[in-house]
């Protein structure tokens, strides 16, 4: 394995693991924590939320940082790979596949998710409205995060093609390694 392949693999692992941490935290908070705390008095609930916020905030910041850095690096490396081999990919693959448009949609959705995730663990007055209705905004953030995962799968399918059996089955037209 050459160094570029290794770096690309590590970046992909970092990106996927950060997404798992972030989305797993959203699922737990929405469907485990918030319903469990609804049975507790407001003072105790606020103390528990503050205690969790202090511990979860570094994980949210870390996940956002890793997702931004690894996502940008993956995008730039993939663009370079496509441009470096126009005979294989074709001169217009990016345009024909709408890859950049899908990436743009994914990136904009990610910025919204980062905002809500930050607001949910923040303590500033400007995002208090998010924390005032945690269940609603956790659900919205989780839905947007799911949309990002679905877009990611679609984008990955564009350049790898559908899963094929490990035989000498022909590669479908338009599939790329």
C-alpha positions in Angstrom: 0.0 0.0 0.0 1.5 3.3 -1.0 1.5 6.4 1.2 -1.4 8.2 -0.6 -3.6 5.1 -0.3 -2.8 4.8 3.4 -3.5 8.5 4.0 -6.8 8.3 2.1 -7.8 5.2 4.2 -6.9 6.9 7.5 -8.8 10.0 6.5 -11.9 8.0 5.5 -11.7 6.1 8.9 -11.4 9.4 10.8 -14.4 10.8 8.9 -16.6 7.8 9.4 -15.7 7.4 13.1 -16.3 11.1 13.8 -19.7 10.8 12.1 -20.5 7.7 14.2 -19.7 9.5 17.4 -21.7 12.6 16.5 -24.7 10.8 15.2 -24.6 8.2 18.0 -24.6 11.1 20.5 -27.7 12.6 18.8 -29.6 9.3 18.8 -28.8 8.7 22.5 -29.7 12.2 23.6 -33.0 12.2 21.6 -34.3 8.7 22.4 -32.5 7.9 25.7 -31.6 11.0 27.7 -34.3 13.5 26.9 -37.2 11.0 27.6 -35.5 9.7 30.8 -35.0 13.2 32.1 -38.6 14.3 31.5 -39.7 12.5 34.7 -37.2 14.5 36.8 -37.8 17.9 38.4 -36.6 20.9 36.5 -33.7 21.8 38.9 -32.3 18.3 38.8 -32.8 18.1 35.1 -30.9 21.3 34.5 -28.0 20.2 36.7 -27.8 16.9 34.8 -27.9 18.7 31.4 -25.1 21.0 32.6 -23.0 18.1 33.8 -23.4 16.2 30.5 -22.8 19.4 28.5 -19.4 19.9 30.1 -18.4 16.4 29.3 -20.0 16.1 25.8 -18.8 19.5 24.4 -15.2 18.5 23.7 -16.6 15.4 21.8 -18.9 17.6 19.7 -16.1 20.1 18.9 -13.7 17.2 18.2 -16.2 15.5 15.8 -16.9 18.8 14.0 -13.2 19.5 13.6 -12.4 16.0 12.3 -15.4 16.0 10.0 -14.4 19.3 8.5 -10.7 18.5 8.1 -11.1 15.0 6.8 -14.0 15.8 4.6 -12.2 18.6 2.9 -9.0 16.5 2.5 -11.0 13.6 1.1 -12.8 15.9 -1.3 -9.6 17.5 -2.5 -7.8 14.1 -2.9 -10.7 12.6 -4.8 -10.9 15.6 -7.1 -7.1 15.4 -7.8 -7.5 11.6 -8.5 -10.2 12.3 -11.0 -8.4 15.1 -12.7 -5.1 13.1 -12.9 -6.7 10.3 -14.9 -9.1 11.8 -17.5 -8.7 8.7 -19.8 -10.3 6.6 -17.0 -12.8 9.0 -15.5 -13.6 11.0 -18.6 -13.2 14.7 -18.9 -16.7 15.5 -17.7 -17.3 12.9 -15.0 -17.7 15.4 -12.2 -20.3 17.4 -14.1 -22.1 14.4 -15.6 -22.4 12.7 -12.2 -23.4 16.0 -10.4 -20.7 15.1 -7.8 -20.0 18.8 -7.0 -23.6 19.6 -6.5 -24.1 16.7 -4.2 -21.0 17.6 -2.3 -22.3 21.2 -2.0 -25.6 20.0 -0.6 -23.9 17.7 1.8 -21.6 20.4 3.0 -24.4 22.9 3.5 -26.5 20.4 5.5 -23.4 19.6 7.6 -23.0 23.3 8.5 -26.6 23.3 9.7 -26.0 20.1 11.7 -22.8 21.6 13.2 -24.8 24.7 14.2 -27.6 22.8 15.9 -25.2 20.4 17.6 -23.1 23.3 18.9 -26.3 25.0 20.1 -27.5 21.9 21.9 -24.3 21.7 24.0 -23.6 25.4 24.1 -24.6 27.8 26.9 -24.8 31.1 25.1 -28.0 33.1 25.1 -28.0 33.2 21.3 -28.7 29.5 21.0 -30.9 29.1 24.1 -33.9 28.7 21.9 -32.5 25.4 20.7 -32.0 24.1 24.3 -35.5 25.3 25.3 -37.0 22.6 23.0 -34.2 19.9 23.0 -36.4 17.1 21.8 -37.5 19.0 18.7 -34.1 20.3 17.7 -32.4 16.9 18.4 -35.0 15.4 16.0 -34.3 18.0 13.4 -30.6 17.6 13.7 -30.8 13.9 13.6 -32.9 14.0 10.5 -30.4 16.3 8.8 -27.6 14.1 9.8 -29.4 11.1 8.3 -29.8 13.0 5.1 -26.0 13.6 5.0 -25.4 9.9 5.5 -27.8 9.1 2.7 -26.1 11.7 0.4 -22.7 10.2 1.3 -23.8 6.8 0.3 -25.1 8.1 -3.0 -21.8 10.0 -3.7 -19.7 6.9 -2.8 -21.9 4.8 -5.2 -21.2 7.2 -8.0 -17.5 6.3 -8.1 -17.5 2.8 -6.9 -20.6 1.3 -8.5 -22.9 -1.2 -6.9 -21.6 -4.0 -4.8 -20.7 -6.9 -7.1 -20.0 -10.6 -6.3 -16.4 -11.5 -6.0 -16.4 -13.3 -9.3 -15.5 -12.2 -12.8 -18.8 -10.3 -13.0 -18.5 -7.4 -15.4 -18.3 -3.9 -13.9 -21.5 -2.0 -14.6 -21.2 1.0 -17.0 -20.4 4.2 -15.2 -18.9 2.5 -12.2 -15.5 3.7 -11.1 -12.9 2.1 -8.8 
